[in-house]
Amino acid sequence: MRIIVTLILLCCVLTTTAQTDKWTGTWRMEHKPYATAAPIQIELQIGKPERNALYPAQLKLSYGEFSGIYELLLAKKNDGQLGIGRNKFPIQEKPFRLGSWMLYLNGTLDYNKNVLSLKRMWISSFGLFMKGLYDDDEIYESTKVEIRNFLYQDSIALKKINNTPWVHLHTNRILHPEKDSIYFGIYDKITLSDPMLNILIRDEDAIDKDTVSLVLNGNLLLDRAFISSEDKVLAISLDTGMNILTFFADNYGRLPPNTGAFRARTDSGYYTYDFSQKPNAYATFLVAQFYRTPPPFKPVPVVSPPPRITGPVPVSPPARVSPPAMVSVPSLSELKKLQPDPRITSRKNSLVDQLTVTTPEAVLELWDDAAEDGDSVSIRLNDRLIVAGFPVLKQRQQLSVVLEPGENRLLLLADNLGSIPPNTAVMRITAGTTKKYVRIKTDLKQNNLLLINYQPPAP
């Protein structure tokens, strides 16, 4: 009997342990700026995760007369780290606002024996450090200084108080941006049917040793990888249903902030996720949502058995023999169109920009904004040769093209380097009311690729 009771109790303990997420619950700490000061109190409540990847949370901060309540998003980077979302949305702040100083709470929360320790990515902007210090009443200046310094540099280690997940009506708006206008770092959901997702990762600004990590549904795909202007290509297998792809900035490199970006090409369009965009400046992570629809159901046809023949076997009449089918031979111009250009595969195709238009007619204007040095280019649209040996002159020249619904690939290939390498030009694309300027820089090792997504108006 004792053995049975012991086994039952052990099963209960194991079940409880298995159901408890180590991150969810309430975490607290106190910090005294100096020996005789009142403590700065900070409390973090973490809710249940979405797809084992995203955690809604509430942060409370108080010191003296100040109290603030903020909502934020945390993202699982690995089994020992949670990334801290950039936006700490203020629910309550009195008697003054902390503003941009909440950016100092960035980086990761590192777990060790029921303690979460803050590991910052340092922001050394003097303008940010002083911003808002002299706003409001001057009697709050010393309180502001202590809170700012605490957020900026003091050690923060939160101890776990309980395992009760944070529950609030606002958790839904944190995890599902399509239902609210507040941005917590999650991009809107993209629906696709392709089981594979191809992405390109690169540094969009100065090459300063930025590193990034990539996590899919809580599983690490890329760990602290250096990025540069060279595209890093990944093919990712998606689950049926929702897939959470989290893009982490591991550091700010030599020139803060991190300017990494990744582009995803899907059967529903082309999408960019970029740390260099203003709402993502100094962010620790970005979240992309890809919802893969299940493949359509194809019923298995039922094959009926052949009818049973009881009488004489009927004899079919001889089959009618048709004359040989006429085969059309492509014209010379069509053969030229179908002939692949070896420069496409032997050179690197670098994406320079992308745009979305709502009209199929587009006008391309091309000119040399520097010295006219004999450059010429070939232009292809969706693997069709539009023009070859097109001279790049100081005077603007125009070409008209017709776009296909969906993604169109406009490829520019250098025919030569001119007298002043590389081959350079400026192109303006006009489609309806949409206008886009693109700087072209090609050589004998690199082509330029522009993606134009034509979305026909709804009928």
C-alpha positions in Angstrom: 0.0 0.0 0.0 2.8 2.4 0.9 4.5 1.7 -2.4 1.2 2.6 -4.3 0.8 5.8 -2.4 4.4 6.7 -3.0 4.1 6.1 -6.7 0.9 8.2 -6.9 2.6 11.1 -5.1 5.7 10.8 -7.3 3.5 11.0 -10.4 1.7 14.1 -9.1 5.0 15.8 -8.4 6.3 14.9 -11.9 3.1 16.1 -13.5 3.2 19.4 -11.7 6.9 19.9 -12.6 6.2 19.1 -16.2 3.4 21.6 -16.4 5.3 24.5 -14.7 7.1 26.8 -17.1 10.2 28.2 -15.4 9.7 31.7 -16.9 6.1 32.3 -16.0 5.3 33.8 -12.6 6.3 36.8 -10.5 9.9 38.1 -10.1 11.0 40.9 -7.8 14.0 42.9 -6.5 14.8 46.0 -4.5 17.8 48.2 -5.0 19.1 51.1 -2.8 20.8 53.8 -4.8 22.8 54.7 -1.6 22.8 53.4 1.9 20.1 55.7 3.4 17.9 55.9 0.4 14.5 54.3 -0.1 14.7 51.2 -2.3 13.9 51.2 -6.0 11.4 48.3 -6.4 10.9 46.4 -9.6 8.4 43.6 -10.3 8.0 41.5 -13.4 5.0 39.3 -14.0 5.3 36.9 -17.0 2.3 35.2 -18.6 1.9 31.9 -20.4 3.8 31.5 -23.6 2.6 31.5 -27.2 4.0 28.6 -29.3 6.7 28.1 -26.6 8.3 31.3 -28.0 6.6 34.6 -26.9 5.7 35.7 -23.4 3.4 38.6 -22.5 4.6 40.5 -19.4 3.9 43.4 -17.1 6.6 45.5 -15.4 6.1 47.6 -12.3 8.6 50.2 -11.2 8.5 52.4 -8.1 10.8 54.8 -6.3 9.8 57.5 -3.9 6.8 59.4 -5.4 7.2 57.7 -8.8 5.3 54.6 -9.9 5.0 53.1 -13.3 3.3 50.1 -14.9 4.3 48.9 -18.3 3.4 46.1 -20.7 6.0 44.4 -22.8 6.8 41.3 -24.8 9.5 38.8 -24.0 10.9 36.3 -26.5 12.6 33.0 -25.8 16.1 33.0 -27.3 17.2 29.7 -25.8 16.6 27.6 -22.7 18.5 30.1 -20.6 17.6 33.5 -22.0 14.6 35.6 -22.7 14.9 38.6 -25.0 13.4 41.9 -23.8 11.1 43.7 -26.2 11.9 47.3 -27.2 8.5 48.8 -26.4 7.5 49.1 -22.7 4.1 50.5 -23.2 3.1 52.7 -20.2 -0.2 51.9 -18.6 0.4 54.2 -15.7 3.2 56.7 -14.9 3.1 59.4 -12.3 4.1 62.1 -11.4 6.4 62.1 -14.5 7.2 60.0 -17.5 10.5 58.0 -18.1 10.2 58.2 -21.9 13.1 56.8 -23.8 15.0 55.8 -20.7 13.1 52.5 -20.7 15.2 51.6 -23.8 18.0 50.9 -21.3 16.1 47.8 -20.2 17.1 45.8 -23.3 19.2 42.7 -24.1 18.3 39.5 -22.3 17.1 38.1 -19.0 19.5 35.2 -18.1 18.1 32.4 -16.0 20.0 30.7 -13.2 18.5 29.0 -10.1 15.3 31.0 -10.0 17.0 34.3 -10.6 16.7 36.4 -13.8 19.8 38.6 -14.4 19.7 41.5 -16.9 22.3 41.4 -19.6 22.2 44.7 -21.4 23.3 45.8 -24.8 24.9 49.1 -23.9 23.5 52.3 -25.4 26.0 55.2 -25.2 23.9 58.0 -26.6 24.4 61.2 -24.6 21.3 62.7 -26.0 19.2 59.8 -24.8 21.0 59.9 -21.4 19.9 63.5 -20.8 16.6 63.5 -22.6 13.7 64.5 -20.3 15.8 65.1 -17.3 14.8 68.8 -17.0 11.2 68.3 -18.0 8.3 68.7 -15.5 8.9 70.1 -12.1 12.5 70.5 -10.9 11.7 68.9 -7.6 11.7 65.5 -9.4 15.2 65.9 -10.9 17.1 63.9 -8.3 14.5 61.1 -8.4 14.8 61.0 -12.2 18.6 60.8 -11.9 18.4 57.7 -9.6 15.9 55.9 -11.7 17.7 56.7 -14.9 21.1 55.5 -13.5 19.4 52.3 -12.2 18.0 51.5 -15.7 21.2 52.5 -17.4 23.9 50.7 -15.5 23.0 49.1 -12.1 22.9 45.4 -11.7 19.4 44.0 -11.9 18.7 40.4 -10.6 15.1 39.4 -10.1 14.2 36.6 -7.7 11.2 34.4 -8.4 8.3 34.8 -5.9 5.7 32.4 -7.3 4.8 30.4 -10.4 1.4 32.1 -11.1 1.2 33.3 -14.7 0.3 36.9 -15.4 -3.3 37.0 -16.6 -4.8 40.1 -18.1 -7.1 41.1 -21.0 -4.2 42.9 -22.6 -2.1 39.8 -23.2 -4.1 39.3 -26.3 -3.1 42.6 -27.8 0.5 42.0 -27.0 0.6 38.6 -28.8 -1.8 39.5 -31.6 -0.9 42.8 -33.3 -3.6 42.5 -35.9 -6.1 43.3 -33.2 -4.5 46.5 -31.9 -2.4 49.4 -33.1 0.3 49.1 -30.4 3.6 47.7 -31.7 5.3 45.3 -29.4 7.8 43.9 -32.0 5.5 41.4 -33.7 4.8 41.9 -37.4 1.4 41.1 -38.9 0.7 37.5 -39.9 1.6 36.3 -43.4 -0.5 33.4 -44.8 1.2 31.1 -47.3 0.9 27.5 -48.6 4.5 26.7 -49.4 6.1 24.3 -46.8 9.5 25.9 -47.3 10.4 29.5 -46.5 13.5 31.0 -48.1 15.0 34.0 -46.4 18.0 36.3 -47.0 19.9 37.8 -44.1 22.3 40.7 -44.4 23.6 43.9 -42.8 21.8 46.9 -44.2 24.3 49.6 -43.1 28.0 49.7 -42.1 29.7 46.4 -41.8 30.6 46.6 -38.1 30.5 43.0 -36.9 26.8 42.8 -36.0 25.7 39.3 -35.1 22.2 37.9 -35.1 20.3 34.7 -34.0 17.2 33.1 -35.5 14.7 31.0 -33.6 11.7 29.2 -35.0 8.9 28.2 -32.6 11.4 28.2 -29.7 14.0 26.2 -31.6 17.4 27.8 -32.4 18.2 27.9 -36.1 21.1 30.4 -36.2 23.3 31.3 -33.3 25.3 34.5 -33.1 26.1 34.6 -36.8 28.1 37.5 -38.2 26.3 39.4 -41.0 27.6 41.5 -43.8 26.4 42.9 -47.2 26.8 39.4 -48.5 23.4 37.6 -48.4 23.2 34.7 -46.0 20.6 32.3 -47.4 18.5 29.9 -45.3 15.7 27.5 -46.3 13.3 26.9 -43.4 10.8 24.1 -43.1 7.5 25.3 -41.8 4.9 23.5 -39.7 1.2 23.5 -40.7 -0.5 26.3 -38.9 1.3 29.2 -37.1 5.1 29.5 -37.2 6.8 32.1 -35.0 10.2 33.2 -36.4 12.1 35.5 -34.0 15.1 37.5 -35.3 17.5 38.5 -32.4 20.2 41.2 -32.4 23.0 39.7 -30.3 25.0 43.0 -30.2 25.2 46.5 -31.6 28.6 45.8 -33.4 31.1 48.7 -33.4 28.4 51.2 -34.6 25.2 51.0 -32.6 22.5 50.0 -33.2 22.4 46.6 -34.9 21.3 47.1 -38.6 20.6 43.5 -39.6 17.6 42.6 -41.7 16.1 39.5 -43.3 13.9 39.2 -46.3 11.4 36.4 -46.8 10.0 35.4 -50.2 6.7 33.6 -50.1 4.0 32.6 -52.5 2.0 35.5 -51.2 4.6 38.2 -51.6 8.0 39.5 -50.5 8.5 40.8 -46.9 11.3 42.7 -45.1 12.1 42.7 -41.4 14.7 45.3 -40.5 16.4 46.5 -37.3 17.4 49.7 -39.0 13.8 50.9 -39.3 12.9 53.6 -36.7 10.4 51.6 -34.7 13.0 48.9 -34.3 16.0 51.1 -33.3 17.9 49.5 -30.4 15.5 46.5 -30.4 16.6 43.1 -29.1 14.3 41.1 -31.4 11.7 41.2 -34.2 9.0 38.6 -34.6 7.6 37.4 -37.9 4.5 35.3 -38.1 4.0 32.8 -41.0 0.7 30.9 -41.1 1.0 27.8 -43.4 -2.3 26.6 -44.7 -2.8 22.8 -44.8 -2.6 21.3 -48.3 -6.0 20.9 -50.0 -7.7 17.6 -49.3 -7.6 15.3 -52.4 -10.1 12.4 -52.1 -8.8 9.0 -53.3 -10.8 8.0 -56.3 -12.8 4.8 -55.9 -12.1 2.4 -58.7 -15.1 0.1 -59.5 -14.3 -3.5 -60.6 -14.8 -4.2 -64.3 -18.2 -5.5 -65.3 -18.6 -9.2 -65.4 -18.9 -10.4 -69.0 -21.3 -13.4 -69.5 -21.8 -13.3 -73.3 -19.3 -13.2 -76.2 -16.5 -10.8 -75.7 -17.2 -7.7 -77.9 -14.5 -6.9 -80.4 -13.6 -3.2 -80.6 -13.2 -1.6 -84.0 -9.7 -0.8 -85.2 -8.4 2.4 -83.6 -8.4 5.4 -85.9 -4.9 6.5 -86.8 -4.5 10.3 -86.7 -1.9 12.0 -88.8 1.3 13.3 -87.1 0.8 16.4 -85.0 2.0 19.6 -86.3 4.9 21.0 -84.3 5.6 24.7 -84.3 9.2 25.8 -84.5 10.0 29.0 -82.4 11.1 32.0 -84.3 14.7 33.3 -83.9 13.5 36.1 -81.6 11.7 33.5 -79.4 14.8 31.3 -79.3 16.8 34.4 -78.1 14.2 34.9 -75.4 14.4 31.4 -74.2 18.2 31.2 -74.3 19.5 31.6 -70.7 22.0 34.4 -70.1 25.2 32.9 -68.5 25.7 36.2 -66.7 22.7 35.4 -64.5 24.2 32.3 -63.0 27.9 33.2 -63.0 27.4 36.5 -61.2 25.9 37.4 -57.9 22.4 38.8 -58.1 22.2 41.5 -55.4 18.8 42.8 -54.3 18.8 46.6 -54.3 15.2 47.4 -53.5 11.6 46.4 -53.8 8.2 48.1 -54.3 4.6 47.3 -54.7 2.4 48.8 -57.5 -1.2 48.6 -58.5 -0.9 49.2 -62.2 0.7 46.8 -64.8 2.4 49.5 -66.9 5.7 50.8 -65.6 8.2 53.3 -67.1 11.9 52.9 -66.4 14.1 56.0 -66.7 17.9 55.4 -66.7 20.7 57.9 -66.7 24.3 58.5 -65.4 24.4 61.1 -62.6 28.2 61.1 -62.6 30.6 61.1 -65.5 29.3 59.6 -68.8 32.0 57.0 -69.4 30.6 54.5 -71.9 28.7 52.3 -69.5 26.0 50.0 -71.1 23.6 47.5 -69.5 21.2 44.8 -70.4 17.8 44.7 -68.7 15.7 41.5 -68.2 12.2 41.3 -66.7 11.1 37.8 -65.5 13.9 36.1 -67.5 12.8 37.9 -70.7 15.4 40.2 -72.4 14.0 43.7 -72.6 17.0 45.5 -74.0 20.7 44.6 -74.6 23.6 47.0 -74.8 21.6 49.9 -73.5 23.9 52.9 -73.2 23.9 54.8 -69.9 24.0 58.5 -70.8 23.7 61.8 -68.9 20.4 62.4 -70.7 17.5 60.4 -69.3 16.2 57.6 -71.5 12.9 55.7 -71.0 11.7 52.2 -71.4 8.2 50.9 -70.9 7.4 47.5 -69.5 4.3 45.5 -68.7 4.2 43.7 -65.3 2.7 40.4 -64.5 0.4 39.9 -61.4 2.5 39.0 -58.4 6.3 39.3 -58.1 8.3 40.7 -61.1 12.1 40.3 -61.2 13.8 43.2 -62.9 17.5 42.3 -63.4 20.2 44.8 -64.6 23.5 43.3 -66.0 26.6 45.2 -66.8 27.7 44.8 -70.4 31.0 46.5 -69.6 32.7 48.7 -67.0 33.1 51.8 -69.1 36.2 53.9 -68.6 35.5 54.4 -64.9 34.6 51.1 -63.1 32.2 50.1 -61.8 29.1 50.4 -64.0 26.9 53.0 -62.3 23.5 54.6 -63.0 20.3 56.0 -61.5 16.9 54.4 -62.3 13.5 55.9 -61.7 10.5 53.5 -61.8 7.1 55.1 -62.3 3.9 53.0 -62.1 0.7 55.0 -61.7 1.2 57.3 -58.7 4.1 55.2 -57.4 7.7 56.5 -58.0 10.9 55.0 -56.8 14.6 56.0 -57.3 17.2 53.3 -57.2 20.9 53.6 -57.5 22.5 50.9 -59.8 26.0 49.6 -59.2 27.0 46.6 -61.3 30.2 45.0 -62.5 31.3 41.8 -64.2 30.8 39.9 -60.9 27.5 41.4 -59.6 24.1 42.1 -61.1 21.4 44.3 -59.5 17.9 42.9 -58.8 14.8 44.9 -58.2 11.6 43.2 -57.1 8.3 44.8 -58.2 5.2 43.3 -56.7 2.1 44.1 -58.9 -1.1 43.7 -57.0 -4.1 44.2 -59.4 -7.0 46.1 -57.8 -9.8 44.0 -56.4 -12.6 43.5 -58.9 
